[in-house]
């Protein structure tokens, strides 16, 4: 039991490492949570500090999710340990203690964690993310669909267990973290990032924005 707790704690600490925040401080001298969409995740990093640093953020966030689950599989060798580490690393990403519990939305960490479970889990999570995002054009819907796919797969494999409750908590938290996105979508979508608009931004550099604090207004004017 103590090994399980210690492993979960280390995974939470790993999840608390936020390259988007650190790179924003170093290269833009800003708190990325006060700019763009207001979260410390890869998508906002791409928008605010550029594609190169944003992609680096994405890779790290996916890797930390993968590594946490892989470590449990490699050293503790139990399914419950894998779920504990997945839950902890995702919660660490969303609620980092050193950042006053204001982190990202957990999508990249979830995708990485699913990869740690193996290809079938990754295919379910990433497939739901991509499919729903392309169908609806909104990343927020795809993100929550990915969390739902993770929970559904857990229910099918393990039934009504503590592992299922963990995945349902992840889904619930992810929906809450995207509530502002949903409010904008249902209000008409103004200022909300769609997949097509997101892809168009690959040529925009951070210095192209006159004021990163007015990023939402900038997005609206570009539509």
C-alpha positions as CSV (number, residue, x, y, z in Angstrom):
1,X,0.0,0.0,0.0
2,X,2.8,2.4,0.9
3,X,4.4,1.8,-2.5
4,X,1.1,2.7,-4.2
5,X,0.8,5.9,-2.2
6,X,4.4,6.9,-2.9
7,X,4.1,6.1,-6.6
8,X,0.9,8.3,-6.8
9,X,2.6,11.1,-5.0
10,X,5.6,11.1,-7.4
11,X,3.1,11.0,-10.3
12,X,1.3,14.0,-8.9
13,X,4.6,15.9,-8.6
14,X,5.5,15.0,-12.2
15,X,2.1,16.3,-13.3
16,X,2.8,19.6,-11.5
17,X,5.7,20.3,-13.9
18,X,4.3,22.8,-16.4
19,X,6.6,23.7,-19.4
20,X,3.9,26.1,-20.7
21,X,4.2,28.2,-17.5
22,X,8.0,27.9,-17.3
23,X,8.6,28.7,-21.0
24,X,6.2,31.6,-20.8
25,X,8.1,33.0,-17.9
26,X,11.4,32.6,-19.5
27,X,10.8,33.6,-23.1
28,X,7.8,36.0,-22.9
29,X,8.1,37.2,-19.3
30,X,4.4,36.4,-18.7
31,X,2.2,34.2,-16.7
32,X,0.6,32.2,-19.5
33,X,-2.5,31.7,-17.3
34,X,-3.2,35.4,-17.6
35,X,-3.0,35.3,-21.4
36,X,-4.9,33.7,-24.3
37,X,-7.4,31.1,-23.1
38,X,-6.1,31.4,-19.5
39,X,-4.7,27.9,-18.9
40,X,-1.3,26.4,-18.7
41,X,-1.6,23.8,-21.4
42,X,-0.1,23.0,-24.8
43,X,-2.9,24.6,-26.9
44,X,-2.6,27.9,-25.1
45,X,1.2,27.7,-25.3
46,X,1.0,27.3,-29.0
47,X,-1.3,30.4,-29.3
48,X,0.6,32.6,-26.9
49,X,4.3,31.7,-27.0
50,X,4.5,30.1,-30.5
51,X,4.4,26.7,-32.2
52,X,7.9,25.6,-31.4
53,X,7.7,26.1,-27.7
54,X,4.0,25.0,-27.8
55,X,4.9,21.7,-29.5
56,X,7.7,21.2,-26.9
57,X,5.1,21.7,-24.2
58,X,2.8,19.2,-25.9
59,X,5.5,16.5,-26.1
60,X,6.4,16.9,-22.4
61,X,2.8,16.9,-21.2
62,X,2.1,13.7,-23.2
63,X,5.3,12.1,-22.0
64,X,4.7,12.8,-18.3
65,X,1.3,11.1,-18.6
66,X,2.9,8.1,-20.4
67,X,5.8,7.8,-18.0
68,X,3.7,7.8,-14.9
69,X,1.6,4.9,-16.1
70,X,4.6,3.1,-17.6
71,X,6.5,3.3,-14.4
72,X,3.6,1.7,-12.5
73,X,3.4,-1.1,-15.1
74,X,7.2,-1.6,-15.0
75,X,7.8,-1.5,-11.3
76,X,4.6,-2.1,-9.4
77,X,3.0,-4.4,-12.0
78,X,-0.6,-3.9,-11.0
79,X,-3.5,-2.4,-12.9
80,X,-4.6,-0.5,-9.9
81,X,-1.2,1.2,-9.6
82,X,-1.4,2.2,-13.3
83,X,-4.8,3.8,-12.7
84,X,-3.5,5.5,-9.5
85,X,-0.6,7.0,-11.3
86,X,-2.8,8.1,-14.3
87,X,-5.2,9.8,-11.9
88,X,-2.4,11.5,-10.0
89,X,-0.4,12.8,-13.0
90,X,-3.6,14.2,-14.6
91,X,-4.7,15.9,-11.3
92,X,-1.2,17.2,-10.9
93,X,-1.4,18.8,-14.3
94,X,-4.8,20.3,-13.7
95,X,-4.2,21.3,-10.0
96,X,-0.5,21.9,-9.5
97,X,0.1,22.9,-5.9
98,X,3.0,25.2,-6.6
99,X,0.8,27.2,-9.0
100,X,-2.0,27.6,-6.5
101,X,-3.9,24.7,-8.2
102,X,-4.3,26.7,-11.5
103,X,-2.9,24.4,-14.2
104,X,-4.0,23.1,-17.6
105,X,-7.0,21.1,-18.6
106,X,-5.3,17.6,-18.6
107,X,-5.9,16.6,-22.2
108,X,-2.3,15.9,-23.2
109,X,-1.6,14.2,-19.9
110,X,-4.7,12.0,-20.4
111,X,-3.5,11.0,-24.0
112,X,-0.1,10.2,-22.6
113,X,-1.5,8.1,-19.8
114,X,-3.7,6.2,-22.2
115,X,-0.6,5.3,-24.2
116,X,1.0,3.9,-21.1
117,X,-1.9,1.4,-20.8
118,X,-1.2,0.2,-24.3
119,X,-2.3,0.8,-27.9
120,X,-6.0,-0.2,-27.4
121,X,-6.5,2.3,-24.7
122,X,-4.6,5.0,-26.6
123,X,-6.6,4.2,-29.8
124,X,-9.9,4.7,-27.8
125,X,-8.8,7.9,-26.1
126,X,-7.0,9.5,-29.0
127,X,-9.5,8.3,-31.5
128,X,-12.4,9.9,-29.6
129,X,-10.4,13.1,-29.2
130,X,-9.7,13.4,-33.0
131,X,-13.1,12.1,-34.2
132,X,-15.3,14.3,-32.0
133,X,-13.0,17.4,-32.6
134,X,-13.2,17.0,-36.4
135,X,-17.0,16.3,-36.3
136,X,-17.9,19.3,-34.0
137,X,-14.9,21.5,-35.0
138,X,-14.4,22.3,-31.3
139,X,-11.5,20.9,-29.3
140,X,-13.4,21.2,-26.0
141,X,-15.9,18.6,-27.1
142,X,-13.1,16.3,-28.3
143,X,-11.2,16.6,-25.0
144,X,-14.3,15.6,-23.0
145,X,-15.0,12.8,-25.4
146,X,-11.5,11.4,-24.8
147,X,-12.1,11.4,-21.1
148,X,-15.4,9.7,-21.6
149,X,-13.8,7.0,-23.8
150,X,-11.2,6.4,-21.1
151,X,-14.0,5.9,-18.5
152,X,-16.1,3.7,-20.8
153,X,-13.2,1.4,-21.6
154,X,-12.5,1.1,-17.9
155,X,-16.1,0.2,-17.2
156,X,-16.1,-2.4,-19.9
157,X,-12.9,-4.0,-18.7
158,X,-13.2,-3.7,-14.9
159,X,-16.8,-2.9,-14.2
160,X,-18.0,-1.0,-11.1
161,X,-14.7,-0.5,-9.3
162,X,-12.6,2.2,-7.7
163,X,-10.7,2.4,-11.0
164,X,-14.0,3.4,-12.8
165,X,-14.6,6.0,-10.1
166,X,-11.2,7.5,-10.8
167,X,-11.9,7.8,-14.5
168,X,-15.3,9.3,-13.8
169,X,-13.7,12.0,-11.6
170,X,-11.3,12.8,-14.4
171,X,-14.2,13.2,-16.8
172,X,-16.1,15.4,-14.4
173,X,-13.1,17.6,-13.7
174,X,-12.3,17.9,-17.4
175,X,-15.9,19.0,-18.1
176,X,-15.6,21.6,-15.4
177,X,-12.3,22.8,-16.7
178,X,-13.9,23.3,-20.1
179,X,-17.1,25.0,-18.9
180,X,-16.0,28.4,-20.1
181,X,-15.4,26.9,-23.5
182,X,-18.9,25.4,-23.6
183,X,-20.4,28.7,-22.5
184,X,-18.7,30.5,-25.4
185,X,-19.8,27.8,-27.8
186,X,-23.4,27.8,-26.8
187,X,-23.4,31.6,-26.9
188,X,-22.4,31.6,-30.5
189,X,-18.8,30.5,-30.5
190,X,-17.2,34.0,-30.5
191,X,-13.6,33.8,-29.4
192,X,-13.7,30.0,-29.0
193,X,-10.9,28.0,-30.7
194,X,-12.0,25.7,-33.4
195,X,-9.8,23.0,-34.9
196,X,-9.7,24.8,-38.3
197,X,-8.8,28.1,-36.7
198,X,-6.2,26.5,-34.5
199,X,-4.4,25.0,-37.5
200,X,-4.4,28.4,-39.2
201,X,-2.4,29.8,-36.4
202,X,0.8,27.8,-37.2
203,X,2.3,30.8,-39.0
204,X,1.6,33.4,-36.3
205,X,4.4,34.3,-34.0
206,X,3.9,35.7,-30.5
207,X,5.2,39.1,-31.5
208,X,2.4,39.4,-34.1
209,X,0.0,40.0,-31.3
210,X,0.0,43.7,-30.2
211,X,-1.1,42.7,-26.8
212,X,-1.3,39.0,-25.7
213,X,-3.8,40.1,-23.0
214,X,-6.3,40.8,-25.8
215,X,-5.9,37.5,-27.4
216,X,-9.6,36.6,-27.4
217,X,-10.4,39.9,-29.2
218,X,-7.6,39.1,-31.7
219,X,-9.2,35.7,-32.4
220,X,-12.6,37.2,-33.0
221,X,-11.2,39.7,-35.5
222,X,-9.4,37.0,-37.4
223,X,-12.6,35.0,-38.1
